[in-house]
């Protein structure tokens, strides 16, 4: 267990306290919140949003990753309702110069998808060739090539992660960052699968981010045609059953099949997830026959590595590989129309009532409750249909609803590891030049960034994340962060080449020579930042402890683990 030897006593005390409170959090939250009375008066007039500290904290916690110092007052000065409206239009909120400079410094931020894939393939080639020296031994040259290749791969992964985390922690466009995470998770791909190591930044930047408040059909189409999704769910190699690749069409960047131009046949992976996860939902009223027919309609939707690297072509429709037979899908006769068959399917799926309900439920579950009110879900679904799948109006129904501000919704969501780590970083206001410790913590907490292997992504419910082991690990992190023992202020090139896990272990190895890298957190400043979200019983407990424990107690408290 990390941090055990240098902080056993402290962690044990925190753990005993937090475990005893964590499973009775609803009472603590209810004590902390005074928003209930004010909100109940608005149920008949959802246009009136109270401008109270509790309401400000609620929107900071749900529309973002929690308050930074001074954020509560900023929201109150803006007005809670105006704050919501502004967050729904992030283009009106300027980014801080420091964040812009940081993003500009990332080598992959402005790289095209083709450039990133080209760099990845070249790095992978160098590593592979270094390993396969003809005499089976490493010499100075191939050892150097292998190291260079690995450095490129590590830098690419770190740039991708830093782009996400820096924005999530520093951007005042908090709702935009939340929606990027929400939609990425909805259309999840796994960064550890082959080419997606190189394609994931482009997937988030080019397919997800521009469409998080726009039209769902556009978002659906952008993910469907992005090479990262085509590769992750194997549609790139899905062909009609009788397709035979022509000789001479392969090559290291242009091969259609991963098996040297051998026929691969129909692959149903993407078609199944498209209906089950991306649109209709698991009980969306379709059959296995519909999955197969949809897969046939999507044959030929692919990408060519050579065209992507050399010419930037991200999507290709291969008419030769398409199944031109007649299909019957969802009760509809589908005559051969090439690529338009797939486009037609996306049109139908995007505007299906079951899709509207599925999307509305997921949004309400994320922002309101693990078991969201059905009436709210139905109103959101109807708004979705009325606006032809526009996401922003659906969010307006959600955020201006009485259910969103109801007392049962205040502080009832257990933070995912991602939300817990980001909200800790924001509340602490520490300089974060090195994201590796945060990446290591996310892995330790069971939620590595871009690390969900399966297409259903990470869950956001309490049942998925609240257990004694999770509490222990969160308290370990809270202790390390509050004690200043995470080297967050060091630049990446001042640290080891490994990712966060080993660095985190190093900081927790009990070596007393490891002096804190940062000052211990000021508990009073933390409490001021978090305002009434920290309940009176928790404050009493914190104030009764030694000064060196108080910061960790704030971040390790059950109040802070909820939002």
Secondary structure, DSSP 8 states (H G I E B T S, - for coil): -TTHHHHHHHHHHHHHHHHHHHTTHHHHHHHH--HHHHHHTTTT-TT-----HHHHHHHHHHSSS---TTHHHHHHHH-HHHHHHHHTTGGGS---HHHHHHHHH-TTTS--HHHHHHHHHHHHHHHHHHHT-TTS---HHHHHHHHHHHHHHHHHHHHHHHHHHHHHHH-S-HHHHHHHHHHHHHT---TTSTTHHHHHHHIIIIIIGGGTTSBHHHHHHHHHHSHHHHHHTTGGG---TT----TT---TTT-SSTTTS-------HHHHHIIIIISS-TTSS--HHHHHHHHHHTTTEE--HHHHHHH----EE-GGGS--S-EEETTEEE---THHHHHHHHHHHHT-HHHHHHHHHHHHHHHT-TT--HHHHHHHHHHHHHTTSBHHHHHHHHHTSHHHHSTTTTT-SB--HHHHHHHHHHHHT---S--HHHHHHHHHTT--TT---STT----SHHHH-SHHHHHHHHHHHHHHHTT-S-TTS-GGGS-SS-HHHHHHHHTS--TT---SS----HHHHHHHHGGGS-HHHHHHHHTS-HHHHHHHHHTSHHHHB-
